[in-house]
Amino acid sequence: MSRFRSIVLMVLFAQIFLSATAHARSWNVVDFGAVGDGVKTNTVSIQRAIDSAAVRGDTVWIPKGIFVSGTLFLRSGITLYISEGATLKGSPKFEDYPVNAVQYKNAFTHSPNGTLFTSRAFLFAEDVHDIALAGKGNINGSGDAADFNLGNDSENPKSKLRPCMLLFIHCQNIRVYDLHLSNSAYWLQNYIGCNNLHLRGLSIYNHTNFNQDGIDIDAQNVLVEDCNIDADDDGICFKSHERKNIVENVIVRNCTIGSNCNAIKFGTVSMGGFKNVDISNCIVHKASEDNIRHWQKNLRFI
């Protein structure tokens, strides 16, 4: 099957999937006790809404307000819809992001001796399928919190323990549409060993901490389109975390990417390699801010 046929089939599947979810029941997190005051930590309430929606593959609705939460575990079949004027905000406390017992071993989550290493996340999923994040609202990772002020991950090993904002591992049929994503504590989106990934219409703004990549992709059958990325670190980074998996059948189109590092990057991890990657009609420009690296002050030729 050609890469373009694969991508077309993926998009058609996405349209069918989202059409079906449009008729699903909507579960308001407020009905489960969540409070959008920007103060209360709502992890338990929002997780209860997610678990309830997962029974029939329904929608979890985040209404207007600022809903603070620690790690949330996404389930197969659900849509997490963040409405306009709503913010799902990560807790500023390290303790609200437990170590996730990742079963799928790869170079990101496990050290060379096989022990679990990096697995914390705000929104986490492993071995789930048919999930969607959508809406006109905002997901904010609280990356500027004191607990996450740990410096560059290349200089401080503890810095690698910060939570990704979205960490999806070995998942199938993922849709992330139209959201504003900002202020991650570590990499903003990290898709590892995934298949059928569609990112569309995302607005990404990431300038408050080290290692704030916009999108990190280790997946097959991927379409990234119409996204606006403004990040201190890599804008779109393709990573191959294990030898048996090739990152392949990827289309990136109609995106605007600003970065203080690399707008589009292959690696640094490149174990399995890359195949059939098509990048077109993208605009690359300097980032709107330079709060971390200060390239122009430190390197005269910049």
N, C-alpha and C positions, 0 to 999 in steps of 0.2 A: 504494500500500500504506500503511495507517495506521501510525502510530508504534507502537501497541500490538501490531499483528500483526508488525511487524518485530522488536520486542523478544521476543515469544513465540517466533518462529522462531529467533532467535539463541540463546535459552536451550535450546530443543530440540536445536539443533545442538551446543551445549556438552555436553549430557548424552550425546549419541551419541559425540562426540569423546572425552570422558573415559572412557566405557565401553570404547571401543576401546583406549585407552592402558592401561587396567587389565590388559589381557592381553598387553601388549608386554613385551619383555625389559627388565630393569633393569640399568643399568651403574653399579656402585659406584665412586665417584671414588678410593677407596682402592686399588682394583685397578690404577689408572693412576699410582700413586705419590703421591697426595695424602696429607698428614698433618694431622690435626686437632688440632694442639697450640697453635694460636693464635699461632704464631711464624713457621713456614715459609710462604713465599709460594707458592701452589699454582696459579698461573695456567695454566702449561703443562699440568699434569696434568688439571685440570678441563676445560680446553678440548679436550683429547684425548678425554675421556669424552663431551663434547657432540658432537664431530664424529663419533665412532663411533656414538652413538645416532641421529644424524640420518640415517644410511643407511637405516634401516627405520622411523624415527619412533618410537624407543623412549624409555624413561625414564632420566634421569640421577638417581642417588640420592646425596644427601648424608647420611651417617650421623651419629651423635652425635659431637660434637667441635666445635672452632672452626676452620674452614677459611678461611684468609686468601687473598685473590686480588686481582689487578688486573682490568682490563677483560675480561669474558667476552662472546663473541659467540654469541647464540642462533641456532639453525637451525630451519628449518621442520619441523613435525611432532613436535618433542620435547616432553617434559614434564620440567621440573626439579623434583624432589621433595625437599624439605628436611624431614627427619624430626624428630620431637619430640626436643628435647635437642640439636639441631644448629644451628649458626650459620654462615652463609656471610657472611664479614666482608670488607669492602672494605679494600684496602691503605691504610695511612696516608700513603703516599708519592705525591706528585703525579706522579712519573715513571712510575708503573705504570698511568696512564690516558692512552693515546695519543690524538692527534687523529684522530677517525674521518672518513673521506672521504665525508661525506654527499652523496648525489646529489640528494635531494629538497629543493629550495630553499624556505625559509620564513623568516619573520621571527625565529625563535628561533635557527636554526643559521647563518644567513647575514646579513652586514651589508648595508646598502642598495645598496652597489656590487657585490654578488654574491659577495664573497669569503667563504670559510668562516670562521665565528667560533666559536660554541659547539657542541661536539659530543662532548665527553667524557662517559663514563658507566661505571658499574660493570657493569650488565647492559645490553647494547646489541643492537638488532636494527633492520635496515632492509630493507624489501621481503621479509619472511618471513611465513609464514602458519601457522595451526594450531599455536600454541604455548601451553603452560600452565606456570604456576608454582604449586605447591601444597605442602601439608604443614602440620605443626603447629610447624615450626621458625622460625628468625629470620633475617632478612637485615639486617645492620648495616653502614651506610655509612661508619663511622669519621669522621663529620662533626666530631668534637671534636679531630681530629688537628691538630697545629701547622701542617702544610702548607696546611690549609684555613681557617685563621684569618685571613681576608682582608677581613672586614667586609661591609657591605651592598653588594649589587650596584648600587645606585643611586648609590653614592658612590665605589666603586673598580671601574673597568672590569675589572681582572684577576680580581675576584671572580666575574665571569660565566664564567670559564674552569673553575671547579670542576666536577667530574663530577656529573651527576644519578645517582641510585641506579639507577633504571630509565628508559631512554630508548628508546622504540619509535617508529619513524618509518615511515609508509606501510605498516603491517602489517595483516593480516587475521586475524580469529578469534583473539583473545587472551583467555586466562582466567588470572586471578590469584585464588587461593582460600585462605582460612584462615590465611595466614601472619602472623607478627608482623614488622612493618617499622619500623626505627628508625634514628635518628642519621645521616641523610643528609648528604653534604657540600654539597649544593645542593638543588634540587627533588627530592623523593623519588620520585615517579612522574610521568613526562612522556610522554603519548601524543599524537603529532603526525600528522595526516593519516591516522589509522587508521580501520578499519571493523570493526564487530562486536567490542565490548569488554565483558567481563563481570568485574566486581570483586565478590567476595563474602566476607564473614566476615573481613575484614582488621582487624588491630589495629595502629594506627599511632601511634607515639610519637616526637616530634621536637622536642627542646628544647635543642640544644647549639650552634646556629650561626644565622647570619642566613639569611633566604630559605628556610627549611625548610618549604615547602608540603607538604601531605599528598598531594593528588592534583591533577594538572593535566591537563585533558582537551581536546584538539582532535580530535574524532572524531565519527563517525556510528554510530547504532545501538548505544547504550550502556546498560548496566544496572549500577548501583552499589547494592548492598544489604547490610544487616546488617554494616556496617563501624563500627568505633569509632576515631575520629580525635582525637588530642590533639597539636596542632601549635602552634609559636610563630608561624608565618606562616599564610597562607590554608589553610583545611581542605580544601575542594573548590573548585577554580578552573577555570572554563571559559574557554579562550582560543582565539581564531580567528586563526591566524597568516598566513593568506593570503586574498585576496579571493574566489578561486574556490571555496573550501570553506566551507560553512555547517556549524556544529556543530548537528546535529539528531537527532531521535529519541532522546532521552535520558530515562531514568528513574532517579531517585535516591530510595530508600525505606528506611525502617527503620534509619537511621544516627544515631549519636550523635557530635556534632562539637564539640570544644573548640578555641578559637583565640584568640591574642592579636592577631589582625588581623581577617580576615573569615572567618566560618564557611563561607559559600557566596558565591562571587563570580563575576561575569561580566566578563571583561576582566582586566587592563588592555588587552591586545591584542584587538581586536574587528573585524578587517578584513572577514571574511566574514559575521559576525553569528551569531545563535542562533535556532533554530526547533524547536518541539515539545519543550520541556523540561518535564518533570513531576517536581516535588520534593514528597514527601509523607512524613508520619509520621516526621519527623526531630527530634531533640532538639538544641538549641544551648545551650551553656553556656560559661563562661569556662574557659580552659586551666588545667591543674593546676599549671603553673609559668610564671614570667615572668622568665627569665634574661637576656633580650636587650633588650627594649624599655622595661621598667619604666614602663609607662603611668601607674600610680597615683602614682608619685613625680614624674613629669614634667608631668602634666596634672591639674589639680585637680578637673576635672569628672568624671574617670573614677572 
